[in-house]
């Protein structure tokens, strides 16, 4: 597959940031039934993702932290 182009990287990071924005917006609604503490943690993670995504695009920061956050979130969604 090779290295992603700068455009591919920017598009992937933007899609990831938009996903986290959706999660944050949902956690901000009164209808969301997750515990308040968990909702706050998801909103905080979404804010971090937005901030760190800018660092990746602007400064060339490593992608690993974004990948790790997404992987950890997905693992938490797997039924046990």
C-alpha positions as CSV (number, residue, x, y, z in Angstrom):
1,X,0.0,0.0,0.0
2,X,2.9,2.4,0.6
3,X,3.0,5.8,2.3
4,X,-0.2,8.0,2.2
5,X,0.0,11.2,0.2
6,X,-0.4,14.4,2.2
7,X,-3.9,14.7,0.8
8,X,-4.8,11.2,1.8
9,X,-3.4,11.9,5.3
10,X,-5.3,15.2,5.6
11,X,-8.6,13.5,4.5
12,X,-8.2,10.6,6.9
13,X,-7.4,12.9,9.8
14,X,-10.4,15.1,8.9
15,X,-12.7,12.1,8.8
16,X,-11.5,10.9,12.1
17,X,-11.9,14.4,13.6
18,X,-15.4,14.6,12.3
19,X,-16.3,11.3,13.8
20,X,-15.1,12.5,17.2
21,X,-17.1,15.7,16.7
22,X,-20.2,13.6,16.2
23,X,-19.5,11.6,19.3
24,X,-18.9,14.7,21.3
25,X,-22.1,16.4,20.0
26,X,-24.1,13.2,20.9
27,X,-22.6,13.1,24.4
28,X,-23.6,16.8,24.9
29,X,-27.3,16.0,24.4
30,X,-29.8,15.4,27.3
31,X,-31.0,12.3,25.4
32,X,-27.7,10.6,25.7
33,X,-28.1,7.8,28.2
34,X,-24.4,7.2,29.0
35,X,-23.3,8.0,32.5
36,X,-22.4,11.7,32.8
37,X,-18.8,10.9,33.7
38,X,-18.3,8.8,30.6
39,X,-19.9,11.4,28.5
40,X,-17.5,14.0,29.9
41,X,-14.5,11.7,29.1
42,X,-15.6,11.2,25.5
43,X,-16.1,14.9,25.1
44,X,-12.6,15.5,26.5
45,X,-11.1,12.9,24.2
46,X,-12.8,14.6,21.2
47,X,-11.3,17.9,22.2
48,X,-7.9,16.2,22.5
49,X,-8.3,14.5,19.1
50,X,-9.2,17.9,17.4
51,X,-6.1,19.6,19.0
52,X,-3.7,16.8,18.3
53,X,-5.0,16.4,14.7
54,X,-4.0,20.0,14.1
55,X,-0.5,19.2,15.4
56,X,-0.2,16.2,13.1
57,X,-1.2,18.3,10.1
58,X,0.7,21.4,11.0
59,X,3.8,20.1,12.7
60,X,4.1,16.5,11.5
61,X,3.4,15.0,14.9
62,X,3.2,11.2,15.1
63,X,0.0,9.5,14.1
64,X,0.4,6.7,16.8
65,X,-1.5,8.6,19.6
66,X,-4.6,9.1,17.4
67,X,-4.5,5.4,16.3
68,X,-4.1,4.3,19.9
69,X,-7.1,6.3,21.0
70,X,-9.3,5.0,18.2
71,X,-8.1,1.4,18.9
72,X,-8.8,1.7,22.6
73,X,-12.2,3.1,22.0
74,X,-13.1,0.3,19.5
75,X,-11.8,-2.3,22.0
76,X,-14.1,-0.8,24.6
77,X,-17.1,-1.3,22.4
78,X,-16.5,-5.1,21.9
79,X,-19.1,-7.1,23.9
80,X,-17.5,-9.2,26.6
